[in-house]
Amino acid sequence: MSESIHPWNRAMWETLTQQCERSTHAWLFKGPQGVGKTVIAIQFALHLLAKDVADSAKIHRLFTAGSHPDFHVLMPEQRCVDGGGVLEQYAVRYFKAGKGKPKSVISVDQIRQLIERVSTRAHTGANKCVIISPAECMNANAANALLKVLEEPPERTLFLLVSAMPQQLPATIISRCSPVDLRAPDKDTARAWLRDQGLPDANVEVLLALAGGAPLRARRLHETGFLEHRREWMSDVLKLMEDHQDPLEVAAKWNRSDTPMAIDWLHRFVVDLTRVVFCEHAENLYNPDVRGRLQDLKKRINVTALFDLSDRLGRGKQLLESPVDQDLIMEDLLIRLGKIGVNLQQ
């Protein structure tokens, strides 16, 4: 078993490696962000590529160097701009240089290139492997093209789809994949792993809550100094709700940091506020350390405006990967945020 498989996914790893003899040619690795889907998919691809190969060490060296000829990766170009991981090394094969702004989708052209490249025999072993991540980023034409391949796959070609939002995939594609359901571990396992990663005990609980129980996401939040950002955002949110700050000024400040991260946190803050408003003893808050402040606010909230903001936040997160100006998205959201507290001074 690969040492890189996270403790909570080891039982699934054993199942995968024991059952890969079956006739399955496509798997769907699904689960929330931060539970290790990509890690286990990459290791499973390596396992399949090295299977029945005499010189497995050579396969590992080629794979790690980003030069294995039978391993293929499709990702949105936008996701690879700042990435330097294993998947990004292989995904660049399917991008065309100098073609304008990086795309946020997996296109049909990428699928067509893939079909052409996997139509030949494997170079180093029996199998060819394809990872598509995040699979939900395929546009409609790409999904239709992939479906045809899954219905009649090239010989010895294995497909590994990775998705945090499998509900956005066509049912026809899901039905042709064996599901690999990955979930967040229990809290004790997650806490122990995060402490082993060097996170301060004082921050483990709140980071794990902010990450929705996903350990890898919690570690990433720690590494990016998220708690300090959140402290500033929380202060701004409360001032906006009390009409003590200009939303356009706040939007300009937030857009200078990390717009997607800020909007994602704001969405979770609004989810917490909604839970507290409608549940007397709300549990599983993303921001449990500010429960008291949320309780203070709940009787002075314009519920209609709160629902409107929640809906807009969902749309705003989707628009971040579209041509719409991120500054405008942020301004719209923070203006609406100011309206949910119109009753605070009454």
PLY file of the C-alpha trace (Angstrom):
ply
format ascii 1.0
element vertex 346
property float x
property float y
property float z
element edge 345
property int vertex1
property int vertex2
end_header
0.00 0.00 0.00
1.31 3.43 -0.84
2.41 5.39 2.20
0.86 8.55 0.78
-2.69 7.21 1.19
-4.29 9.05 4.09
-5.24 6.96 7.15
-8.99 7.37 6.66
-8.77 6.16 3.03
-6.69 3.04 3.60
-9.66 0.69 3.81
-10.91 2.03 0.47
-7.41 1.61 -0.98
-7.39 -2.06 0.01
-10.78 -2.56 -1.61
-9.70 -0.84 -4.83
-6.49 -2.77 -5.26
-8.16 -6.08 -4.50
-11.05 -5.55 -6.92
-9.20 -3.98 -9.86
-9.03 -7.40 -11.52
-12.68 -7.01 -12.43
-13.79 -5.81 -15.85
-14.36 -2.24 -14.69
-12.76 0.32 -17.00
-13.98 3.53 -15.32
-14.17 4.75 -11.73
-15.70 7.88 -10.22
-13.83 9.14 -7.15
-16.34 11.39 -5.41
-16.54 13.24 -2.13
-16.12 16.71 -0.61
-13.03 18.81 -1.14
-10.15 17.99 1.15
-10.70 14.28 1.85
-7.92 12.93 -0.41
-9.76 12.01 -3.63
-6.97 13.18 -5.90
-4.23 11.47 -3.90
-5.93 8.07 -3.96
-6.82 8.45 -7.66
-3.20 9.25 -8.56
-1.88 6.31 -6.55
-4.47 3.99 -8.06
-3.45 5.11 -11.56
0.18 4.34 -10.72
-0.87 0.97 -9.34
-2.69 0.13 -12.59
0.20 1.31 -14.77
2.77 -0.73 -12.84
0.59 -3.82 -12.67
2.28 -6.91 -14.16
5.30 -4.85 -15.24
8.64 -6.48 -14.45
10.51 -3.21 -13.90
7.97 -1.41 -11.70
10.69 0.93 -10.40
11.09 2.34 -13.91
7.32 2.98 -14.07
7.51 4.87 -10.80
10.42 6.98 -12.01
8.67 7.89 -15.28
5.46 8.65 -13.45
7.07 10.92 -10.87
9.11 12.74 -13.52
5.94 13.63 -15.43
7.05 11.69 -18.49
5.07 8.45 -18.39
3.68 8.05 -21.94
0.62 6.04 -20.89
-0.67 8.41 -18.22
-3.02 11.18 -19.35
-4.68 14.00 -17.42
-7.45 16.37 -18.43
-7.97 19.47 -16.29
-9.21 23.02 -16.91
-6.26 25.16 -17.93
-7.24 27.76 -15.32
-6.64 25.19 -12.57
-3.07 24.66 -13.75
-1.88 28.26 -13.83
-0.28 28.14 -10.39
-0.11 24.39 -9.94
3.04 22.31 -9.99
1.72 18.93 -8.90
1.72 15.59 -10.65
-1.57 16.17 -12.45
-0.57 19.60 -13.71
2.63 18.17 -15.20
0.60 15.84 -17.40
-2.36 18.14 -18.05
-0.22 20.70 -19.92
0.06 18.24 -22.80
-3.52 19.09 -23.67
-3.24 22.89 -23.64
-2.51 25.11 -26.61
-0.03 27.90 -25.92
-0.93 31.51 -26.65
-4.67 31.03 -26.97
-5.86 33.82 -24.69
-7.27 33.59 -21.18
-6.94 30.12 -19.57
-10.20 28.20 -19.85
-12.20 27.20 -16.78
-13.68 24.13 -18.47
-12.50 20.85 -19.93
-13.27 21.23 -23.62
-14.32 18.81 -26.33
-11.00 19.50 -28.06
-9.18 18.04 -25.07
-11.37 14.92 -25.21
-10.70 14.55 -28.94
-6.95 14.84 -28.40
-7.21 12.25 -25.66
-9.10 9.79 -27.88
-6.41 10.08 -30.52
-3.58 9.50 -28.05
-5.09 6.50 -26.26
-6.11 4.75 -29.47
-2.63 3.22 -29.78
-1.16 0.39 -27.71
0.44 1.09 -24.34
4.15 1.93 -24.45
5.44 0.67 -21.09
2.98 -1.95 -19.86
-0.46 -3.40 -20.39
-2.57 -0.42 -19.30
-3.15 3.23 -20.16
-4.71 5.47 -17.50
-6.65 8.72 -17.77
-7.53 11.04 -14.88
-10.19 13.71 -15.46
-10.32 16.24 -12.63
-12.54 17.95 -11.67
-14.82 15.89 -13.90
-17.74 18.30 -13.43
-15.72 20.93 -15.32
-16.36 19.17 -18.62
-18.65 21.25 -20.80
-21.65 19.57 -22.45
-19.85 18.71 -25.67
-16.88 17.27 -23.80
-19.16 15.14 -21.61
-20.97 13.79 -24.67
-17.67 12.94 -26.36
-16.41 11.19 -23.22
-19.63 9.20 -22.96
-19.02 7.67 -26.38
-15.53 6.64 -25.26
-16.83 5.10 -22.04
-19.37 3.12 -24.03
-16.64 1.72 -26.32
-13.32 2.27 -24.53
-10.01 1.74 -26.30
-8.33 -1.53 -25.35
-6.67 -1.52 -21.90
-7.57 2.14 -21.28
-8.79 2.93 -17.76
-10.60 6.14 -16.79
-10.50 7.72 -13.32
-12.91 10.63 -12.86
-12.52 12.84 -9.78
-15.37 15.06 -8.62
-16.45 17.04 -5.56
-19.79 17.75 -7.28
-20.84 14.52 -9.03
-24.43 15.77 -9.16
-23.31 18.07 -11.96
-22.22 15.13 -14.13
-24.62 13.56 -16.64
-26.35 10.50 -15.23
-25.22 8.54 -18.28
-21.57 9.07 -17.37
-22.13 8.25 -13.68
-23.85 5.01 -14.64
-20.78 3.85 -16.58
-18.39 4.36 -13.66
-17.80 2.30 -10.57
-18.30 4.64 -7.60
-15.51 5.29 -5.11
-17.15 7.19 -2.26
-14.67 9.09 -0.11
-15.81 10.90 3.02
-14.36 13.01 5.78
-13.02 10.93 8.67
-14.41 10.98 12.18
-13.34 13.96 14.25
-10.85 12.06 16.40
-9.01 10.74 13.33
-9.03 14.17 11.71
-7.78 15.91 14.87
-4.96 13.40 15.34
-3.83 13.72 11.72
-3.85 17.53 11.82
-1.80 17.55 15.03
0.67 15.17 13.37
0.89 17.72 10.55
2.04 20.33 13.04
-1.12 22.41 13.43
-1.38 24.16 16.82
-3.87 22.49 19.15
-5.58 25.83 19.70
-6.48 26.09 16.00
-7.35 22.50 15.11
-11.01 22.58 16.14
-11.94 25.83 14.40
-9.95 25.00 11.24
-11.63 21.61 11.02
-15.05 23.23 11.42
-14.25 25.87 8.77
-13.23 23.04 6.45
-16.45 21.12 6.98
-14.54 18.27 8.62
-12.16 17.75 5.67
-8.58 17.42 7.03
-6.69 18.36 3.86
-8.79 21.48 3.47
-8.17 22.36 7.13
-4.42 22.02 6.63
-4.59 24.21 3.54
-6.48 26.90 5.46
-3.75 26.87 8.09
-0.98 27.11 5.49
-2.59 30.13 3.81
-3.09 32.08 7.05
-6.85 31.81 6.69
-7.66 32.58 10.32
-6.08 36.02 10.04
-8.02 36.73 6.85
-11.20 35.56 8.53
-10.66 37.89 11.48
-10.52 40.87 9.10
-13.47 39.65 7.03
-15.57 39.09 10.14
-14.89 42.64 11.33
-15.87 44.02 7.91
-19.05 41.94 7.76
-20.29 43.14 11.14
-19.58 46.77 10.22
-21.43 46.37 6.92
-24.43 44.84 8.65
-24.49 47.79 11.05
-24.16 50.27 8.17
-20.80 51.53 9.45
-18.79 50.84 6.31
-19.05 51.42 2.55
-19.55 48.06 0.74
-17.59 49.27 -2.29
-14.57 50.08 -0.13
-14.78 46.66 1.51
-15.14 44.99 -1.90
-12.00 46.74 -3.15
-10.08 45.52 -0.09
-11.34 41.93 -0.37
-10.56 41.79 -4.08
-6.94 42.61 -3.29
-6.66 39.39 -1.30
-8.20 36.12 -2.52
-11.63 36.70 -4.03
-12.72 33.04 -4.37
-11.60 32.25 -0.81
-13.36 35.33 0.58
-16.62 34.53 -1.21
-16.47 30.90 -0.12
-16.04 31.95 3.52
-18.83 34.53 3.24
-21.12 31.82 1.88
-20.32 29.63 4.89
-20.86 32.53 7.30
-24.32 33.13 5.78
-25.09 29.41 6.05
-24.20 29.61 9.76
-26.35 32.68 10.24
-29.29 30.97 8.52
-28.90 27.89 10.71
-28.85 29.99 13.88
-31.88 32.01 12.78
-34.01 28.92 12.21
-32.59 26.40 14.69
-32.59 27.11 18.41
-29.61 24.83 18.96
-27.86 24.87 15.60
-25.05 22.34 15.27
-22.16 21.80 12.86
-21.45 25.50 12.32
-18.54 26.45 10.08
-17.67 29.24 12.53
-18.44 27.68 15.92
-16.21 30.12 17.80
-18.55 33.04 16.95
-21.79 31.28 17.87
-22.54 33.89 20.53
-22.24 36.76 18.06
-24.50 34.94 15.61
-27.07 34.44 18.36
-26.97 38.17 19.10
-27.66 38.97 15.46
-30.40 36.47 14.66
-33.39 38.45 15.99
-32.37 41.56 14.08
-31.95 40.04 10.62
-33.99 40.80 7.53
-34.76 37.20 6.59
-35.85 38.01 3.02
-32.55 39.78 2.37
-30.69 36.88 4.00
-32.27 34.38 1.59
-31.51 36.68 -1.34
-27.86 36.93 -0.33
-27.57 33.16 0.14
-28.94 32.60 -3.37
-26.61 35.22 -4.84
-23.61 33.71 -3.11
-24.32 30.34 -4.72
-24.50 31.97 -8.14
-21.48 34.16 -7.42
-19.27 31.13 -6.72
-20.25 29.68 -10.08
-19.60 32.98 -11.86
-16.03 33.16 -10.54
-14.97 30.78 -13.31
-16.80 32.77 -16.00
-15.74 35.92 -17.88
-17.72 38.10 -15.43
-15.52 40.64 -13.61
-14.76 39.36 -10.09
-14.76 42.92 -8.72
-18.40 43.35 -9.80
-19.37 40.01 -8.26
-17.86 41.02 -4.94
-19.45 44.49 -4.97
-22.89 43.02 -5.63
-22.55 40.50 -2.81
-21.37 43.00 -0.22
-24.07 45.52 -1.11
-26.63 42.76 -0.51
-24.87 41.79 2.71
-25.42 45.32 4.03
-29.17 44.91 3.49
-29.59 41.87 5.74
-28.86 44.02 8.79
-31.23 46.91 8.07
-33.05 46.23 11.32
-29.97 46.20 13.56
-30.42 49.73 14.85
-34.14 49.48 15.47
0 1
1 2
2 3
3 4
4 5
5 6
6 7
7 8
8 9
9 10
10 11
11 12
12 13
13 14
14 15
15 16
16 17
17 18
18 19
19 20
20 21
21 22
22 23
23 24
24 25
25 26
26 27
27 28
28 29
29 30
30 31
31 32
32 33
33 34
34 35
35 36
36 37
37 38
38 39
39 40
40 41
41 42
42 43
43 44
44 45
45 46
46 47
47 48
48 49
49 50
50 51
51 52
52 53
53 54
54 55
55 56
56 57
57 58
58 59
59 60
60 61
61 62
62 63
63 64
64 65
65 66
66 67
67 68
68 69
69 70
70 71
71 72
72 73
73 74
74 75
75 76
76 77
77 78
78 79
79 80
80 81
81 82
82 83
83 84
84 85
85 86
86 87
87 88
88 89
89 90
90 91
91 92
92 93
93 94
94 95
95 96
96 97
97 98
98 99
99 100
100 101
101 102
102 103
103 104
104 105
105 106
106 107
107 108
108 109
109 110
110 111
111 112
112 113
113 114
114 115
115 116
116 117
117 118
118 119
119 120
120 121
121 122
122 123
123 124
124 125
125 126
126 127
127 128
128 129
129 130
130 131
131 132
132 133
133 134
134 135
135 136
136 137
137 138
138 139
139 140
140 141
141 142
142 143
143 144
144 145
145 146
146 147
147 148
148 149
149 150
150 151
151 152
152 153
153 154
154 155
155 156
156 157
157 158
158 159
159 160
160 161
161 162
162 163
163 164
164 165
165 166
166 167
167 168
168 169
169 170
170 171
171 172
172 173
173 174
174 175
175 176
176 177
177 178
178 179
179 180
180 181
181 182
182 183
183 184
184 185
185 186
186 187
187 188
188 189
189 190
190 191
191 192
192 193
193 194
194 195
195 196
196 197
197 198
198 199
199 200
200 201
201 202
202 203
203 204
204 205
205 206
206 207
207 208
208 209
209 210
210 211
211 212
212 213
213 214
214 215
215 216
216 217
217 218
218 219
219 220
220 221
221 222
222 223
223 224
224 225
225 226
226 227
227 228
228 229
229 230
230 231
231 232
232 233
233 234
234 235
235 236
236 237
237 238
238 239
239 240
240 241
241 242
242 243
243 244
244 245
245 246
246 247
247 248
248 249
249 250
250 251
251 252
252 253
253 254
254 255
255 256
256 257
257 258
258 259
259 260
260 261
261 262
262 263
263 264
264 265
265 266
266 267
267 268
268 269
269 270
270 271
271 272
272 273
273 274
274 275
275 276
276 277
277 278
278 279
279 280
280 281
281 282
282 283
283 284
284 285
285 286
286 287
287 288
288 289
289 290
290 291
291 292
292 293
293 294
294 295
295 296
296 297
297 298
298 299
299 300
300 301
301 302
302 303
303 304
304 305
305 306
306 307
307 308
308 309
309 310
310 311
311 312
312 313
313 314
314 315
315 316
316 317
317 318
318 319
319 320
320 321
321 322
322 323
323 324
324 325
325 326
326 327
327 328
328 329
329 330
330 331
331 332
332 333
333 334
334 335
335 336
336 337
337 338
338 339
339 340
340 341
341 342
342 343
343 344
344 345
